[in-house]
Amino acid sequence: MKILLYILFTIGLIIIIGGIVLAVQSHHTPVLGLVKGQLRPCPNSPNCVSSETPIGDAEHSIAPFPIRTNQPLQHLAAAINQLGGTVIINDGHYLRATFTSRLFRYVDDVEAQVDAAHKQINWRSASRVGRSDLGVNRKRIEALRQRMQRQSN
């Protein structure tokens, strides 16, 4: 019985230490921003979605948001704040924000860019660490989309 308790304690300790290590790593800001006028592509891991993902990549692809107001990133910033995110940069053309998870304090990045030629907002949401996000980034963008649709009606 004691051996089983030691094994369970050790496994629990390893999980906690691993979570803490990932949390510390997630506080290092990755290279973000536009590259040749576009958001950076998603990595191969499934913890990222982007509206600028090439056609055929359903795992990472998400629809852009049609622009319906004169200041779309102001509306997006308000929606991000309502969902508990923090806007870091908003210059009216490009927006960057972060979301921090409650457990372990993992940080995810959200970026958005106004594409005036196509009258849409392109966006990207990605986890800084780990491989899978259990669909959190896709759900976040869809929640932002719903809030923006309500604001523009």
N, C-alpha and C positions, 0 to 999 in steps of 0.2 A: 504494500500500500504506500509506504514511504517513497519507494522508487517511482511509482506513478505520480505522486505529488511533485517530486523533484523534476520529473520530465515535463509535466504540465507547467510548472513554474518557469523552467528554462525556456520552453516554447513561448510562453507569454512574455517573458523578458526580452527574447529575441524580436518578437513582433513589436513591442514598444520601442526598443532601441532602433529598429529599422524605420519605424514611423517617424521618430525624432530626427534621424539622419536625413530622411527625405524632406521633412519639414524645413530643416536648416538649408538644404540645397535649394528648396523652392523659393527662398528669399533672395537668391542671386538673380537679378534681372537679366533675361536673355537679350540678345540683339533683336530689336524690334524696329518697326518703321517701314517705310515704303522703299521698294527696290524698283527702279525704272517706272515709277508711278503706280506700282501695284503692291498689295500686301504680300508679305513673305509667304511662300508656299508652306503647307502643312508637312511635318515630318512623316515618315512611314508609319509611325505608331497611331493607333486609333483614338488618341486623346486630343484631337484637333478637328475643327470644322472651319471651312472658309467658303465664301461665295465666289471666290476666284479660283477654285479648284477646277482642274481640267475636266471636261465632260467624260463620263465613264467611271469616275472615282466616287461612287456613291457613299463610301465610308466617310469621306471628308467633305463632300459637297453639301452646301446648304444654300437656299435661295437668297438673293439680295433683297433689300427692302426698297420699294418704290418711294421716291421723294414726293411728298405732298405739301410741304411747307417751305418757307423761305429760309428757315434756320433748322434744318433737320438734325444736326448734331447737338443742338441745344435740347431738342426733344429726347434724343438718345441719351444724353447726359442725365436728364431728369429721370428717365426710365432706369438707368444704371444705378443712380442713387436710391431709387425706390426699392430696387432688388438687393441693396446692401453693398454695392460695389463702390469703388473710389475712382473718380476720374483723375488721371494724372496729367494728361495733355488734351486740350481741345482748342485748336486754332481755327475752327470753322470749316476746315477741309479734312483734317485728320484728327482722330480721337483715340486715345489709349487709356484703358482703365484696368483695374485689378479687382479680383474677387478672392477673398480668403475663406477657406473652409473652417467650420467650427472645430472639428476634430483634427488635431495635428497642425492646424493653421497653414495648410497648403495654399499656394498662390497660383491663380490662373490669370492669364492675360486676355483682354478683349481689345481688339483694334477695329476701327471703322474708318472708311474713307468715302468722301462724297465723289461720285462719278457723275458729274454734271452732264456729260455728253449722253449718257444713258438714263439720266434722271433717276438714279438709284444710290443707295448706300451699300457698299461692299463691306463685309465684316468678316472677322476671324476671331475665334475663341480657342485657346489652347492651354493645356496644363503644362506647367513648367517641369514637373517630374513625373515619373511613373510611365507605365505603358498604357493602361486602360483607365478611362475616367468614368466608366459605367454610364456613358451617355450624358454626363453632366454638362459638357460644353454645348452640345446640340440643344439640350433642354433650356439652357441659359439663353441662347440666341432666340429660340422660339418664344420664350417668356418676354424677352425684349421686344420681339416683333409684335406680340399681342398688346403690350403696353403702348408701343408707338402707334399701332392701329387705333387704339382707343383715344389717344391724344389727338390724332389727326381727324377724327370724326366730329 
